[in-house]
């Protein structure tokens, strides 16, 4: 009997798949969109700023030769999100992959930030992730497969002072990933999360040169440096592809060894 030939690198190919990336016009969201596009996926960006999203989508289409289009919506508004998902399905047929990358961070001591600050972070990071996941689920169930990738954080696993809104929200995303993973596994839909460590995104530029960052953030990593945006791409490609078909509710840390110490 001839030995079975295993698919190998072909597991990572996504030609013909349609991916929706929230917050996909810049930072880690754009890096992940580019990673999926490089593997052949069509990539659709959901942002609040249409011009920014449209520019990013045009670049992705030109650079990788895939279909790419920008959509405008607020992830905290379920109706807006559902309209975007419906439009993608009508024009392109399906949403096969979702990356919930839209997120915000408000830092400060608990007695200095406001209750509104806390609510704002929770609305975007938690409600937004839930809303978009809910919107794509019926189509994925109908098609009998799908990939949902939530952007959690190392701060959903460990704590850091002056980060109660963000750490609380990402802890919620971690357990949302586990619960939704169990719920959707019978429908051949994989739900997993990436937990990035300190990447030098626009969100982190304001603190990049502070003593806190040097000691407790970058200084706490095994590699002793900020992550580069392209270093998130491998994790995203893996979780969005068939290579991760046996993963449910898993957390993939990409943190330069921060949580290993």
Secondary structure, 3 states (H helix, E strand, C coil): CCCCCCCHHHHHCCCCCEEEEECCCCHHHHHHHHHHHHCCCEEEEEECCHHHHHHHHHHHHHHHCCCEEEEECCCCCHHHHHHHHHHHHHHHCCCCEEEECCCCCCCCCCCCCCHHHHHHHHHHHHHHHHHHHHHHHHHHHHHCCEEEEEECCHHHCCCCCCCHHHHHHHHHHHHHHHHHHHHHHHHCEEEEEEEECCECCHHHHCCCCCHHHHHHHHHHCCCCCCECHHHHHHHHHHHHCHHHCCCCCCEEEECCCCCCC
